[in-house]
Amino acid sequence: MGWRCERRGPGILPVEGERHRPRRGFRAWRRWTSPPQPGQRGVGVGGCRALRPVQGAGRAGSFRGAPPSPRLPGGGAAVGRVLLPSLSLLLACRTPAGVPEVQLEVTLSARVPTTATVRWSGLREVDEATLSVTVSDGESWEQDITRGDATLWALPPDEEVTLVVTARSGGDSFTSEPVVVATRGPGGLLHTLEATGDTDRAFDGDLVVTTTVVSPPAAVVIDGRGRYRWWAESEGVEQLSRARLSRDGQHILAMSVNLAGNETAGIRRFSLDGSLDDHVLVNGMHHDFVELADGTLAAIVYSYKDIGHGMLMLGDRIVEVAPDGTETVIWDVWDWIDSEESDEGLIGNNWSHANALDFDEATQQYTVSLLGLRALARIDRATGELVWLMGTSQSDFAWPDGETTILERSHQFEYVDGGLLAFENGVASDRSSRAVEIAFDPDERLVEEAWSYTPDPTLYNCCLGDVERLPSGDTVVDFSTNGTIIQVDPGGTEVWRLSGEVGTAFGYMQRIAPPGGPAAPEPAAGRMLGR
């Protein structure tokens, strides 16, 4: 039996409960047998990583992978036959005295094994440090890690991820040995997804933050190949309608829909390792929320009105919660819209049925979708005044024939150049939902249909639904309760589709950049649309 330097290709660091730590003079020897597992650590150091006995390795220069080129104290290369294990270890792994070693430590999250915490050490002073990330599926990027640690999240599941740190100090560069971690997917926790079409074109190469509404209700991040890149189950909540990446990039925020029992769920704040940090609660929060630049959270909240005979009618408010917990009511539907307005097709006492909320930082104005009134309302944040109303008999806009019902029961929407793009649920008897772009001039107050997409065969959403126009010009349409997201080109031709197994339902969408990529641009805010 001989001994040889074991590199294992790119340098997979098995852990199985052990750590690989350097010793003075030569590295510690461990017999590693598998890659790091969630909750465990793998540590790589400069020089030789691990040595193990290998049958028949008694000849000189017998190495697996790329052999090291150790130098003797006098400067000559270490050569010759391997005669004794102790001498072989010393020659193969000795580090020249006084040369700093960059040590890299990686820990996978036990809850979400596509999230890794990376730490490095070894230099007292450093000008800059860069983390290089290479994924076995072909993705790669570099990011700054000068402060000494970083959290990698939304990594591709079921892949090997190779990590290397290069630190620069005083004109010199020091590089760690690569550490390889094996990510894993959610297993059977979440619904199975299938992506068809041009997966590289999906979301213009970005990721999407959304929810699996039920079974289980979870906040998730999905890529164009239909892979779950991140997830967190929201225990104790019946359904989740919205998830967003926080402004600081350190949390995923999630909110439930408006079913009984969810009124006290609030907005849940999950760390990137999948743990629940805390929640922000205003009783009656439902459907949708936004986060402002200063960290203030604004949400749709029920507003109750006594209509006599012991009956309460549900309206809606927009309520802000500042980072210090201060609550401010920005707008209440009862103050601005005639209570005689209603959609007779809705059952129950949920009069306005607000279901989607957006905010434009430039104009400091909110827009809220009121499905119960078949309307959208634009509201000034500072004054709480109604800027304009699209829909109802009080509508500021109309079709050329004078009709003021602009959208037939819509959910999420976004402003595009010269108009509004919305998910229109339609009426149940038609069994057809669609994406529709409405062009309108705030001065002329006339609207016209500029574009629409209806799949063939048709899909009908009774609840939820979302739409986004991508920078490429493609449009992504989220047929939520059908468990289907479709991307079409400007001509309406399908280029990509994501389908979930029976029982899958997606919540609202937020597009984000993949790890290491530039931030995904915010959707158009429609600055021209205010009065």
LINGI-V538448 format. One record per backbone hydrogen bond with DSSP energy under -0.5 kcal/mol. CO is the residue of the C=O (numbers start at 1). NH is the residue of the N-H. E is the energy in kcal/mol with one decimal. If there is no record, write none. Layout:
co:CO nh:NH e:E
co:CO nh:NH e:E
This chain:
co:2 nh:54 e:-1.7
co:4 nh:52 e:-1.0
co:5 nh:7 e:-0.7
co:5 nh:64 e:-1.5
co:6 nh:50 e:-0.9
co:8 nh:11 e:-2.0
co:8 nh:12 e:-1.1
co:11 nh:180 e:-0.6
co:12 nh:14 e:-0.9
co:13 nh:36 e:-0.7
co:15 nh:18 e:-2.7
co:19 nh:21 e:-0.8
co:21 nh:28 e:-1.2
co:24 nh:26 e:-0.9
co:25 nh:95 e:-1.1
co:26 nh:23 e:-0.5
co:28 nh:30 e:-0.5
co:30 nh:32 e:-0.9
co:34 nh:15 e:-1.1
co:36 nh:182 e:-0.7
co:37 nh:40 e:-2.6
co:40 nh:108 e:-0.9
co:42 nh:106 e:-1.8
co:44 nh:104 e:-2.2
co:50 nh:6 e:-2.1
co:52 nh:4 e:-1.0
co:54 nh:2 e:-1.8
co:54 nh:57 e:-1.3
co:57 nh:3 e:-0.6
co:59 nh:62 e:-1.0
co:61 nh:63 e:-1.0
co:63 nh:65 e:-0.6
co:64 nh:7 e:-1.0
co:70 nh:78 e:-1.9
co:72 nh:75 e:-2.8
co:76 nh:72 e:-3.8
co:77 nh:79 e:-0.7
co:81 nh:83 e:-0.9
co:84 nh:88 e:-2.6
co:85 nh:89 e:-2.5
co:86 nh:90 e:-2.0
co:87 nh:91 e:-2.6
co:88 nh:92 e:-2.4
co:89 nh:93 e:-1.9
co:90 nh:94 e:-1.1
co:96 nh:99 e:-1.8
co:98 nh:100 e:-0.6
co:101 nh:103 e:-0.7
co:103 nh:121 e:-2.0
co:104 nh:44 e:-2.0
co:105 nh:119 e:-2.8
co:106 nh:42 e:-1.4
co:107 nh:117 e:-3.0
co:108 nh:39 e:-2.8
co:112 nh:109 e:-0.5
co:112 nh:114 e:-0.8
co:112 nh:115 e:-2.0
co:113 nh:184 e:-1.4
co:114 nh:155 e:-2.0
co:115 nh:109 e:-2.8
co:116 nh:118 e:-0.5
co:116 nh:152 e:-3.1
co:117 nh:107 e:-2.4
co:118 nh:150 e:-2.0
co:119 nh:105 e:-3.3
co:121 nh:103 e:-2.8
co:128 nh:168 e:-3.1
co:129 nh:145 e:-2.6
co:129 nh:146 e:-0.5
co:130 nh:132 e:-0.6
co:130 nh:166 e:-2.4
co:131 nh:143 e:-2.1
co:132 nh:164 e:-1.8
co:133 nh:141 e:-2.1
co:134 nh:162 e:-3.3
co:135 nh:138 e:-2.3
co:139 nh:135 e:-3.3
co:141 nh:133 e:-3.1
co:143 nh:131 e:-3.3
co:145 nh:148 e:-1.8
co:148 nh:120 e:-2.1
co:150 nh:118 e:-3.1
co:150 nh:152 e:-0.6
co:151 nh:153 e:-0.5
co:152 nh:116 e:-3.1
co:156 nh:159 e:-0.5
co:159 nh:183 e:-2.5
co:160 nh:136 e:-2.1
co:160 nh:162 e:-0.5
co:161 nh:181 e:-2.3
co:162 nh:134 e:-2.3
co:163 nh:179 e:-2.4
co:164 nh:132 e:-3.2
co:165 nh:167 e:-0.5
co:165 nh:176 e:-2.7
co:166 nh:130 e:-2.6
co:167 nh:174 e:-2.9
co:168 nh:127 e:-3.2
co:168 nh:128 e:-1.4
co:169 nh:172 e:-2.0
co:172 nh:169 e:-2.6
co:174 nh:167 e:-3.2
co:179 nh:163 e:-3.0
co:180 nh:13 e:-0.7
co:180 nh:36 e:-0.6
co:181 nh:161 e:-3.0
co:181 nh:183 e:-0.7
co:186 nh:189 e:-1.7
co:192 nh:501 e:-1.8
co:194 nh:499 e:-2.6
co:196 nh:497 e:-2.4
co:197 nh:199 e:-1.3
co:198 nh:201 e:-0.7
co:198 nh:202 e:-0.9
co:201 nh:204 e:-2.3
co:202 nh:205 e:-2.3
co:203 nh:206 e:-1.6
co:207 nh:512 e:-2.4
co:208 nh:210 e:-0.5
co:208 nh:222 e:-2.4
co:209 nh:510 e:-1.6
co:210 nh:220 e:-2.6
co:211 nh:213 e:-0.8
co:211 nh:507 e:-1.7
co:212 nh:218 e:-2.0
co:213 nh:240 e:-1.3
co:216 nh:218 e:-0.6
co:217 nh:234 e:-2.9
co:218 nh:212 e:-2.4
co:219 nh:232 e:-1.9
co:220 nh:210 e:-2.5
co:221 nh:229 e:-3.3
co:221 nh:230 e:-1.2
co:222 nh:208 e:-2.2
co:223 nh:226 e:-2.0
co:227 nh:223 e:-1.7
co:227 nh:229 e:-0.7
co:230 nh:221 e:-2.3
co:232 nh:219 e:-2.3
co:233 nh:235 e:-1.1
co:234 nh:237 e:-1.2
co:239 nh:257 e:-0.9
co:241 nh:508 e:-2.9
co:242 nh:255 e:-2.6
co:244 nh:253 e:-3.3
co:246 nh:249 e:-1.7
co:250 nh:272 e:-0.7
co:251 nh:246 e:-2.9
co:252 nh:270 e:-3.2
co:253 nh:244 e:-2.6
co:254 nh:268 e:-3.0
co:255 nh:241 e:-2.0
co:255 nh:242 e:-1.7
co:256 nh:287 e:-1.2
co:259 nh:262 e:-2.0
co:262 nh:265 e:-2.1
co:262 nh:266 e:-0.5
co:263 nh:284 e:-1.5
co:263 nh:285 e:-0.6
co:266 nh:256 e:-0.5
co:266 nh:268 e:-0.6
co:267 nh:280 e:-2.6
co:268 nh:254 e:-2.2
co:268 nh:270 e:-0.6
co:269 nh:277 e:-2.6
co:269 nh:278 e:-1.1
co:270 nh:252 e:-2.2
co:271 nh:274 e:-2.1
co:275 nh:271 e:-2.9
co:275 nh:277 e:-0.7
co:278 nh:269 e:-3.0
co:279 nh:281 e:-0.5
co:280 nh:267 e:-3.1
co:282 nh:285 e:-1.9
co:284 nh:302 e:-1.5
co:286 nh:288 e:-2.5
co:288 nh:300 e:-1.9
co:290 nh:298 e:-2.7
co:292 nh:295 e:-2.0
co:296 nh:292 e:-3.2
co:297 nh:321 e:-3.1
co:298 nh:290 e:-2.4
co:299 nh:319 e:-2.3
co:300 nh:286 e:-2.1
co:301 nh:317 e:-3.0
co:303 nh:315 e:-3.2
co:305 nh:307 e:-0.7
co:305 nh:313 e:-3.1
co:308 nh:311 e:-1.6
co:311 nh:307 e:-2.2
co:313 nh:305 e:-2.0
co:313 nh:315 e:-0.6
co:314 nh:351 e:-1.4
co:314 nh:352 e:-1.0
co:315 nh:303 e:-1.8
co:316 nh:333 e:-2.6
co:317 nh:301 e:-2.3
co:317 nh:319 e:-0.5
co:318 nh:330 e:-2.9
co:318 nh:331 e:-1.1
co:319 nh:299 e:-2.4
co:320 nh:328 e:-2.3
co:321 nh:297 e:-2.5
co:322 nh:325 e:-2.6
co:326 nh:322 e:-2.8
co:328 nh:320 e:-3.1
co:328 nh:330 e:-0.6
co:331 nh:318 e:-2.2
co:332 nh:335 e:-1.6
co:333 nh:336 e:-1.3
co:333 nh:337 e:-2.1
co:338 nh:341 e:-1.8
co:342 nh:344 e:-0.7
co:343 nh:346 e:-2.0
co:349 nh:314 e:-2.6
co:349 nh:351 e:-1.5
co:352 nh:372 e:-1.8
co:352 nh:373 e:-0.8
co:353 nh:371 e:-1.5
co:356 nh:369 e:-2.4
co:358 nh:367 e:-2.1
co:359 nh:361 e:-0.7
co:360 nh:364 e:-1.7
co:360 nh:365 e:-1.3
co:364 nh:381 e:-2.4
co:365 nh:360 e:-2.7
co:366 nh:379 e:-3.0
co:367 nh:358 e:-2.4
co:368 nh:377 e:-2.4
co:369 nh:355 e:-2.1
co:369 nh:356 e:-0.8
co:369 nh:371 e:-0.6
co:370 nh:373 e:-1.2
co:370 nh:374 e:-0.7
co:370 nh:375 e:-1.8
co:371 nh:374 e:-1.0
co:372 nh:343 e:-0.9
co:375 nh:370 e:-3.2
co:376 nh:390 e:-3.1
co:377 nh:368 e:-2.5
co:378 nh:387 e:-2.8
co:378 nh:388 e:-1.2
co:379 nh:366 e:-2.7
co:380 nh:384 e:-2.2
co:385 nh:380 e:-2.4
co:385 nh:387 e:-0.7
co:388 nh:378 e:-2.6
co:389 nh:391 e:-0.7
co:389 nh:396 e:-3.5
co:389 nh:397 e:-0.5
co:390 nh:376 e:-1.9
co:392 nh:395 e:-1.6
co:398 nh:447 e:-1.9
co:399 nh:402 e:-2.7
co:403 nh:399 e:-2.7
co:404 nh:406 e:-1.0
co:407 nh:409 e:-1.3
co:408 nh:426 e:-2.2
co:409 nh:425 e:-2.3
co:409 nh:426 e:-0.7
co:412 nh:423 e:-2.5
co:414 nh:421 e:-3.3
co:416 nh:419 e:-2.7
co:418 nh:440 e:-1.6
co:419 nh:416 e:-1.9
co:420 nh:438 e:-3.4
co:421 nh:414 e:-2.5
co:422 nh:424 e:-0.7
co:422 nh:436 e:-2.4
co:423 nh:411 e:-2.2
co:423 nh:425 e:-0.7
co:424 nh:434 e:-2.3
co:427 nh:430 e:-1.2
co:427 nh:431 e:-0.8
co:427 nh:432 e:-0.6
co:428 nh:431 e:-0.7
co:434 nh:424 e:-2.7
co:435 nh:453 e:-2.6
co:436 nh:422 e:-2.7
co:436 nh:438 e:-0.5
co:437 nh:439 e:-0.6
co:437 nh:450 e:-2.8
co:437 nh:451 e:-1.2
co:438 nh:420 e:-2.6
co:439 nh:448 e:-2.2
co:440 nh:442 e:-0.6
co:441 nh:445 e:-3.1
co:445 nh:398 e:-1.4
co:446 nh:441 e:-1.2
co:448 nh:439 e:-2.9
co:448 nh:450 e:-0.6
co:451 nh:437 e:-3.3
co:453 nh:435 e:-2.2
co:459 nh:433 e:-2.9
co:460 nh:462 e:-0.6
co:463 nh:481 e:-0.7
co:465 nh:412 e:-1.9
co:466 nh:478 e:-3.0
co:468 nh:470 e:-0.6
co:468 nh:476 e:-3.1
co:470 nh:473 e:-1.9
co:474 nh:470 e:-3.0
co:475 nh:488 e:-2.6
co:476 nh:468 e:-2.2
co:477 nh:479 e:-0.8
co:477 nh:486 e:-2.7
co:478 nh:466 e:-1.4
co:478 nh:480 e:-1.7
co:479 nh:482 e:-1.3
co:479 nh:484 e:-1.5
co:480 nh:483 e:-2.2
co:480 nh:506 e:-1.5
co:483 nh:500 e:-2.5
co:484 nh:479 e:-2.2
co:485 nh:498 e:-2.8
co:486 nh:477 e:-3.2
co:487 nh:495 e:-3.0
co:487 nh:496 e:-1.4
co:488 nh:475 e:-2.6
co:489 nh:492 e:-2.8
co:493 nh:489 e:-2.3
co:495 nh:198 e:-2.7
co:496 nh:487 e:-2.7
co:497 nh:196 e:-2.6
co:498 nh:485 e:-2.2
co:499 nh:194 e:-2.4
co:501 nh:504 e:-2.1
co:505 nh:213 e:-2.5
co:510 nh:209 e:-3.6
co:512 nh:207 e:-2.9
co:514 nh:517 e:-2.4
co:524 nh:415 e:-0.8
co:526 nh:529 e:-2.0
co:527 nh:530 e:-0.8
